[in-house]
């Protein structure tokens, strides 16, 4: 097996690619300190303090190359970062949808759900252990605008959390929503 290293912007990760996190990967263990560190790194670029910022490496195994226009990968290393990036994007999408910013939501949706050449949507990041992640992402996309606006964050997360083992995913989602709201 050979490896190829590529330096790419993070947004290339979420461009018609789907990622599977196998059950044998460790659980999602990041906490507020990690979430804040990643957010601070993102804000360095966003605020113009840095032009680019290295957020770490990821090792991916290509499962399928462009099936119906979408590449499929298994995450070997970097699942904490890629799950957190998916949570950040889903938090932004949720906030936009709750605030009736439908055009902006649709622009963000493309980084959560990959649409294949047959117009079928695929959740971009799925975990065999933390199934609430895909459930939350799917619910953000599929819940009608009027319905999602009526839900509290707590009720939305309670409806879409499959297991108590996903508590860090739920906590990360709440953390980033709080950051977006400020």
VMD Tcl script that draws the C-alpha trace (Angstrom):
set ca {
  {0.00 0.00 0.00}
  {1.43 3.37 -0.95}
  {0.60 6.77 0.42}
  {0.53 10.17 -1.24}
  {0.61 13.36 0.81}
  {-1.26 16.40 -0.48}
  {-1.54 19.86 1.02}
  {-5.12 21.01 0.44}
  {-7.52 23.60 1.83}
  {-10.09 22.21 4.29}
  {-12.99 23.11 1.99}
  {-11.71 20.50 -0.50}
  {-12.63 17.86 2.07}
  {-16.29 18.73 1.74}
  {-16.56 18.80 -2.02}
  {-18.50 15.79 -3.35}
  {-16.70 13.42 -1.01}
  {-18.21 11.08 1.57}
  {-16.34 9.88 4.64}
  {-17.02 6.78 6.68}
  {-15.61 6.36 10.15}
  {-15.42 2.65 10.93}
  {-16.48 1.21 14.28}
  {-12.88 0.34 15.16}
  {-11.91 4.03 15.35}
  {-11.81 5.51 18.83}
  {-14.86 7.34 20.09}
  {-15.33 11.06 19.55}
  {-13.47 12.40 22.58}
  {-12.87 16.05 21.82}
  {-14.07 18.50 24.46}
  {-14.52 22.24 24.81}
  {-10.76 22.89 24.91}
  {-10.28 21.12 21.54}
  {-13.35 22.78 20.00}
  {-12.12 26.21 21.10}
  {-8.61 25.54 19.76}
  {-10.00 24.58 16.35}
  {-12.31 27.60 16.31}
  {-9.39 29.88 17.25}
  {-7.37 28.39 14.38}
  {-10.23 29.00 11.94}
  {-10.66 32.56 13.17}
  {-6.94 33.32 12.59}
  {-7.58 32.85 8.88}
  {-11.06 34.37 8.92}
  {-9.79 37.56 10.62}
  {-6.84 37.85 8.24}
  {-4.26 37.27 10.98}
  {-2.92 34.37 8.92}
  {-3.38 33.60 5.22}
  {-3.50 29.86 5.86}
  {-3.28 27.61 8.87}
  {-2.35 23.93 9.14}
  {-5.11 22.14 11.08}
  {-3.45 18.75 10.98}
  {-3.10 15.80 8.70}
  {-5.71 13.23 7.81}
  {-5.13 9.75 6.46}
  {-7.87 8.55 4.12}
  {-8.39 5.27 2.32}
  {-10.23 5.66 -0.98}
  {-13.07 3.13 -1.08}
  {-14.73 4.13 -4.32}
  {-13.52 6.61 -6.89}
  {-16.25 8.88 -8.15}
  {-19.24 6.58 -7.95}
  {-21.99 8.69 -9.50}
  {-19.70 11.70 -9.14}
  {-18.82 11.20 -5.46}
  {-15.62 9.77 -3.98}
  {-15.95 7.57 -0.88}
  {-13.24 7.39 1.79}
  {-12.66 5.57 5.04}
  {-10.96 7.76 7.63}
  {-7.84 6.10 8.99}
  {-6.57 9.08 10.99}
  {-8.04 12.54 11.61}
  {-11.58 11.56 12.51}
  {-11.74 13.95 15.49}
  {-10.99 16.92 13.20}
  {-13.23 15.87 10.33}
  {-16.14 15.13 12.67}
  {-15.65 18.50 14.35}
  {-15.53 20.29 11.00}
  {-18.79 18.54 10.05}
  {-20.31 19.64 13.38}
  {-19.21 23.24 12.76}
  {-20.75 23.22 9.29}
  {-23.97 21.63 10.57}
  {-24.16 24.22 13.37}
  {-23.83 27.02 10.84}
  {-26.51 25.41 8.63}
  {-28.85 24.97 11.60}
  {-28.39 28.59 12.67}
  {-28.98 29.87 9.12}
  {-32.12 27.79 8.77}
  {-33.44 28.96 12.15}
  {-32.88 32.56 11.11}
  {-34.65 32.21 7.75}
  {-31.46 32.69 5.76}
  {-32.56 30.14 3.19}
  {-30.17 31.12 0.39}
  {-27.20 31.04 2.77}
  {-28.43 27.73 4.20}
  {-28.58 26.24 0.70}
  {-25.03 27.45 0.08}
  {-23.85 25.77 3.29}
  {-25.87 22.60 2.70}
  {-23.52 21.56 -0.10}
  {-20.79 21.05 2.53}
  {-22.97 18.72 4.62}
  {-24.69 16.72 1.92}
  {-23.10 15.61 -1.33}
  {-25.48 15.43 -4.26}
  {-24.51 12.75 -6.74}
  {-24.98 12.79 -10.51}
  {-28.41 11.15 -10.06}
  {-29.55 13.99 -7.73}
  {-29.44 11.70 -4.69}
  {-28.16 13.27 -1.46}
  {-25.49 11.59 0.67}
  {-24.52 12.69 4.17}
  {-20.83 13.49 3.85}
  {-19.62 12.22 7.23}
  {-20.98 9.07 8.84}
  {-19.71 7.14 11.82}
  {-20.50 3.51 12.49}
  {-20.15 4.16 16.23}
  {-21.62 7.67 16.56}
  {-24.78 7.38 14.49}
  {-26.26 10.58 15.92}
  {-23.89 12.62 13.77}
  {-25.54 11.52 10.51}
  {-28.98 11.76 12.12}
  {-28.39 15.38 13.17}
  {-26.97 16.30 9.75}
  {-29.90 14.66 7.96}
  {-32.44 16.34 10.25}
  {-30.95 19.79 9.61}
  {-31.26 19.25 5.88}
  {-34.69 17.60 5.85}
  {-36.62 19.46 8.56}
  {-38.81 22.14 6.98}
  {-37.84 25.75 7.66}
  {-41.04 26.57 9.57}
  {-40.65 23.49 11.77}
  {-36.99 23.96 12.62}
  {-37.58 27.59 13.61}
  {-40.09 26.44 16.22}
  {-37.72 23.95 17.87}
  {-35.37 24.78 20.68}
  {-31.82 23.55 20.31}
  {-32.47 21.13 23.17}
  {-35.59 19.64 21.62}
  {-33.97 19.35 18.18}
  {-30.96 17.54 19.64}
  {-33.10 15.33 21.89}
  {-35.17 14.25 18.87}
  {-32.08 13.42 16.83}
  {-29.68 11.92 19.34}
  {-29.66 8.16 18.98}
  {-27.44 7.22 21.93}
  {-26.01 8.65 25.14}
  {-22.55 7.70 23.82}
  {-22.93 10.66 21.43}
  {-22.90 13.22 24.26}
  {-19.68 14.89 23.03}
  {-21.16 15.33 19.55}
  {-24.24 16.96 21.05}
  {-22.08 19.12 23.34}
  {-19.91 20.21 20.38}
  {-23.00 21.12 18.38}
  {-24.27 23.26 21.31}
  {-20.83 24.83 21.77}
  {-20.58 25.95 18.15}
  {-24.17 27.19 18.10}
  {-23.38 29.34 21.13}
  {-20.29 30.71 19.37}
  {-22.26 31.49 16.21}
  {-25.00 33.21 18.20}
  {-22.58 35.70 19.78}
}
mol new
graphics top color blue
foreach p $ca { graphics top sphere $p radius 0.5 }
foreach p [lrange $ca 0 end-1] q [lrange $ca 1 end] { graphics top cylinder $p $q radius 0.2 }
display resetview
